[in-house]
Amino acid sequence: MLTTIPFSGFYESLHSHEIVNVLEQMISDSSGCHTISDSIAEKIWLHVSQPVNEYTQAFVDPFTALLNGDTGLNVKLEWESVSSPHAYNFSTDRVFATVSFQDVQALFNKVDKTVFSEVCRDSFTSYDGFWSHYSPDWKTWGSLKEWDHNQIGTILAALVKQFLHSDWEWDVIEDWNSNGDIDKWVYSNLDAEGKRLVKIADYLREREERKYR
């Protein structure tokens, strides 16, 4: 079965800020507070890509681990795809994953139905400018086997609200980056010129540090 994964997207989010922070650290001076070269800082942004596929693929596993750890479940979510809007006026990036029906049942059995009802009302109640294709009352949705990715994703969203604190995405990032994996990921997505600029920044930083040895 297909589901959406709770994800705040890349537009002005903690994910885009984390990528920016990692890149800035790569070209910073010894203090970490300033760029080692204004010229490098200006140029390097032209040479880093933000391949949302790879980033969101790496996001799903630590999210699943966090969810299982806090709920006591043992479900398996596998990245399927990511969808990005042409413009971020009304929507953001959406991450999709596959999950077995048995795991969907386990998720549904775990969620507090009062919390689930609240999330469904918040997500699917129509208002001026938004027309919902789903009833805000999940009890009218029919068999769980027939639920689609948005309906199953609402179970995950409710479990996040029920069990995880408001900064849970930072926990996912910290777990993912425990071995410097995000740093490696950002560097690997620089093109050849971008990697050359990082090497120049490393050299300039080393030269600066010689003064204090």
BELKALIN-V385657 format. One record per helix or strand of 3 or more residues. SS is the DSSP state (alpha for helix, beta for strand). FROM is the first residue (numbers start at 1). LEN is the number of residues. Records with the same first field share a line. If there is no record, write none. Layout:
# BELKALIN-V385657
SS=FROM-LEN ; FROM-LEN
This chain:
# BELKALIN-V385657
beta=2-4 ; 78-6 ; 94-5
alpha=14-13 ; 38-10 ; 52-20 ; 101-10 ; 113-12 ; 138-3 ; 144-3 ; 149-15 ; 168-9 ; 181-8 ; 192-21
